[in-house]
Amino acid sequence: MKVISPTETVQVAREVLQTEAEAILRLQETLDESFEQAVQALLNCEGRLVVSGVGKSGAIARKLAGTFSSTGTPAIFVHPTEAAHGDLGTIAAQDVALLLSFSGESDELVMLCPALKRLQVFTIAITGRPDSTLGRMADLVLHVPIEREACPHNLAPTASTTAMLALGDALALATMVARGFTPNDFALNHPAGALGRRLLLRAHDVMRTGEALAIVPEGASLRDVLFAITKAGAGAACVVNDEGIMTGFITDGDIRRRLLQDESALSRPVSEAMNRSPYRLQGNPLAIEVLEKFHSLTVKIGDLPVVDEQGRPIGIIVLKDLLRIGIL
């Protein structure tokens, strides 16, 4: 076994990255009306995009099916061998097929094409050889012109699969833009992800309510307030008048500071210690906007009361809650 130095190892890596980068950049020069026609075919598709390939191209095809699905073009991956053994039943005439094979001679894909023709499925091939069997059988060809693989022996599929992945991503995202697919649409497909939380969760979704919201009347003593805060497991309480309108806000920190000034303060009414002009939130903005509000305030706070149109407290948003659920 030949042993190479660390310097030579890094040089090999640089050459691989250079070769793959050049393969992607070369794609820009080959984009033509065929790419536009492929986008239009996907926009006109009344069914699903069926993506297929074998080997390394099959791995790229699986990834592209996920990319298309998450960006507004419903897609599935179908292995051509499995299609020949029953999975062809998942494909219908209103579908479009995207077939990946750099050589264009993958037996499994070539054998699949006649069945797709019988189903009247429009087929798009991504291949390095437009004149290949697959290229001739497809309705539309997207050419991936690769001079050589990034593999030092020019054997392992590397630059070719990278270029097919990049071209597939370009097709998915160009279709997404043409479709008018928005970040909100994307978030609906990713409700559990960070982006979904940023674009879907609103103030009312993350605020504490019910027993987790401490509300006390103006005449309550600081001792009563402490009990209310403790029972709610909160760090603050909303103070309301007889009509239930919020007239003040007090935190457990406010109470501690009051006690340092006067040990008998627990018997005093909350109205003497509360903040009569607290920051408050009205409406139901996105949770990320609430987080931005926390950060923009000149006075740093950890709790933000939420009130309705009449000014009655309906919840409280805790900064730590926003950070815990991963809004950032």
N, C-alpha and C positions, 0 to 999 in steps of 0.2 A: 504494500500500500504506500503510495506516494504521500509524503508529508509536506505540506506547504506552510509557509510562515504566516503569522497574523496579518502582515502587510499584504501578502498575496491574497489572503482570504477576503479582506476588505476590498481589494481591487476587483475580485470576481463579483462581489456584491454590487459594486458601483457599475460594472459593465452590464450586469443583469438589469438593474434599474434604468440605466441609460437606454438599453435596447427596448425595454417595455415602454418607456416614456416616448421614445421615437415612434413606436408602433401606434400608440394612441394619437399622437400629434398628426401622424400621416392620415388618420381617418378624417380629419377636418377637410383635407383636400379632396377626398373621394365622395363627400356628401353631395347628392344631386337630387333630381326629381324623384328617384326611387325612394329616397328617405321620406320625402313629402307624401308620396303615395302610400307609404307604409303607415304614416301617422293618420292619414285620411281613412285608411282601411280600419284602423283601430277605433277611430271616432265613429265610424259607421257600423261597427260591430254591434249586433243586437244580442249576441250571446256572450261567451267568455273567450278570453285569449288562452289557447292551449299551447304551452311551451314544452318542447321536447328535445332531447339530445341523449347521447350515450357517453360513458366515460367521463373525461374531464369536461367535455362540452355539456354533458348531462348535469354536472355539478353547477356549472354556470347557469344552465337553464332553470334549475331549481331556484337559484338565487333570484333570477330575473322574474320568475313567476311571483315571488314575494314582493319585489319592487313594484311591479305593475299593479298588483292587488292593493298595495298600500297607497298608491298614488292615483287611484280613481279608475283603473282598468281591471275589472275582475279577471283573475287569471288562475290557472291550475297547471301543475306539472304532470305530464303523463309520460311514463317511460315507454318508449316505442315497443319494447319486447312485451311488456304487460298489455299494451294496446292490442297487440296481435293475439292475446290470449284472454280477451274479454273486456279490457278497459276501453276499447274503442266505443263501447256503449255510453261512455261519459261525454262523447263528442257529438255535437249536433250541427246541422247545416248552417245555423246562424253564427257559429263560432269562427274564429280566425286562428290559424296555427302558425306558430313561430318555431322554426326548426333550426337547430344549431349543429353544424358540422364543418370544421375547418377544411377537411379534405373534400367534403361533399359526396363521399363515397361510403359513408357508414351504412352497412347493409340493413340494419334495423330501421333507419329512417327512410332509406330508399324504398323498402318494402311497405312502409306505412303510407307513402304518398298515393298509391292507387286507391287505397281505401278512403283517404281524405278526398280524393277527386270524386269518388262515387257519392260521398256525402255532400259534395258541393261546398266544401270548406275552403275558404281562401287561404293560401299558404304563402308565408314569407320565409325565405331561407337566409340565414346569416352564415356565410361561407367564405373561405379564402379562394375558392375556385368557382366563379360564376358559370364556367363551361362544364362543370362536373355533372354527374347524373342528377344529384339533388338540385343543383342550380337550374338544369334544364326542365325538371319536373315542377319546380315551384312557380307560383304565379308572379312572384316578385322576389328579387334578389338584392340583399344588402351586402356589398363586397367588403371583406376585411383583407386588405393587401399587406401581407406580412412577408418580408424578404427572408427573415430567418428567425428561429426561436431564440429566446434569451439563454437557453441551455447551451453551455460551451460545446456540446457535441451536436447541437442543432437537432435534438431528438425529443426531449420532454416538452409537451405542450405548455408553453409559458407565455411568450409574447402573443401567441394566437388567442389563448383563452382570456388573457388580460384585455386584448383588443375587442373580443366578442362581448365581454362583460361591459366594457366602456360604451360600445355601440348600443348594446341593449339598454343600458342606463339612459343614454342620450335619447333613445326612442321612447322610453317610458316617461321621461321628464318633459320632452317636447310635446308628447300627447297630453300629459298632465296640464301643461300651460295652455294648450289649445282647447282643452276641455273646460278651462276656467276653474280647475280644482284649487281650493283655497286652503290655507293653514288650518282653518276650522274643520274642513272636510278631512284633512289628514289626521287631525286630533281624534275625530270620531272613529277612525280606524285604529287608533293607538290609545284607547282610554286608560290603559294601565301604565303608559310611558310618561316620562317627564314632560314631553310636549303636550300630551293629552291633559295632564293635570294643569299645565299653564294655560291652556286654551279652553278648558271645559269647566273646571272648578270655579265656582263663584263664592262671594262672601257668605251667602246663606248656606252654602254646602259645608263650609269649614267653621262657622261660628258655633260657639257653645250656647245651648238653649235649655229650657226647662229647669230641672233641678241643678244643672251646672251653671246657671245664671243667678247670681246673687243680686236681689233687689230689696231695698229697705226704704221705709218711709222717712221723711225729713225729721220726724220727731224721735227716731230710734237713737239709742245711746251707742257710743262706740263699742261697748261690750256686746250689744245686740248685733252690731255690724260684724264684729269678729266671729261671732257664732255663725252668722249667715255666710260669710266668706269661707269659713272652715267647712260648713255643711256642703257648700257647692264645690269644694275642692278647687276654689278659684284664688285669684290674687287681688281681686278688687270687687267692688259692689257699686251698682247703680242706685242713686238716691232719687226718689220720685215724690211728687206732691199728691194731694188727695185725688187728683184726676188721673194719676198714673203717668204724668208727664215727667220726663227726666229733668231734674233741676241741678244735679251734681253727680260727682263721681269720686270715689275714695278708694285708695289702695291700702293693702296691709302695711306697706312702707310708710304711707301717710300716718297711719295709726301709731306705728312704732316711734316715728319722730315726735308725734304729739305726746306720747308717754314720756319720752326723754325730757320734754319741757315741763310736763305736769303729771305726776304719778297718779293723780286722781282723775285723769282725763277720761277714763273708761266710762264714767257716769255722765259725762257731758254729751249733749246731742250731736249727732253727726253733722248737722248743718253748720256747726262752728268749725269743723275741720275739713269739710269736703271741698273739692275743686268745683267752683260754680261755672267755670268756662272750660270744660274738658274738650279734648278732641273727640269727635264722634263721627260715625259713618251712617249715612242715609242712602238707601238704594241697595242695589245688588251688583256691584261691579265684579270683575274677574278677581280671583284671589291673588293673582300676580300683581294686579293694580293696587290691591290693599297692601301687599308687601312693599311695593314701591312707595306707598304713602308712609308706612312706618319708617322707611329709610330717609324720606325727605323731610320729616319733621325736625325742627330745630331742637325740640326737647325730646329726648329719647324715652319712649314708653314701651311697655310690654303688653298692654291690654288696650283694646279699642272697642268701646261700646257701639252697638248697632241699634239705631232707632228707626221707627216707622215714620210715615208722613206726618203723624201727629206729635212726634217726638217721644213716643213711648218706647222704652228699651225692649228689644226683641231678641237680643243675643249679644255675645261678646267674642271678639276675635283675639286670640292669644298669639303673639308673635312666635313663640316656641312651637305652637301647633303648625303654623305655616312652614317652618323649617323642618319639622319632623316628617311631614307628609311629602316633602321633596318638591315644593313649588319652584325653588330655584333650579 
